[in-house]
């Protein structure tokens, strides 16, 4: 039996927040009554801390906190789909906490944002995330690879998309104009089906939850194998195997 467009296992709000924090390179920070764009530091740190490097033009903002002082601050992240789709913003995350100044001689990396709470918001839900929720959420091994994988899938293996559509209930394909991979996570892949008016997102769950990024290719290949065994009457779909399909399973 082919996969339907109903609800399947998917990341919790806390898992989504953790993945967004892990993959985001830039964000908006509001502190001391001022707003600026900053980039996240790449150094190690506990999940409750977001280390920041201010942009050169805004270097004075993080200096608002004196040595040992904690200034209330807010970080705003926008999660944008890697591929161009209708309504490209997938989620917004607002992190609230304190900006703490560091001893620049001992730690030249800059200031530190201490996590207090976060708000996760999509077009269909809004949830508050506490520190305990964030710490308990498992990390998604695909979070930092998602954009590259989706881009590679669409540019080099777009012939696999019609095959994956065999796993979608035909009722979701009526009047379809196009379909684009919207997201991947440790539980599966999400396709955005676009119509003349509106769109619908369909999740295709992996056979097994990923615990390592290297498992992605095998799980995608398993979905493709399942799709080949599905019968589908849509004239938009093809059962032919693309010449490079196995190459996906070799890419993590």
Secondary structure, 3 states (H helix, E strand, C coil): CCCCCCCCCCCCHHHHHHHHHHHCCEEEEEECCEEEEEEECCCCCCCCEEEEEECHHHCCCHHHCCECCEEEEEEEEEEECCCCCCCCEEEEEEEEEEEEECCCCCCCCCCEEEEEEEEEECCCCEEEEEHHHHHHCCCCCCCCCHHHHHHHHHHHCCHHHHHHHHHCCHHHCCCEEEEEEEEEECCEEEEEEEECCCEEEEEEECCCCCCCHHHHHHHHHHHHHHHHCCCCCCCCCCCCCCCCHHHHHCCC
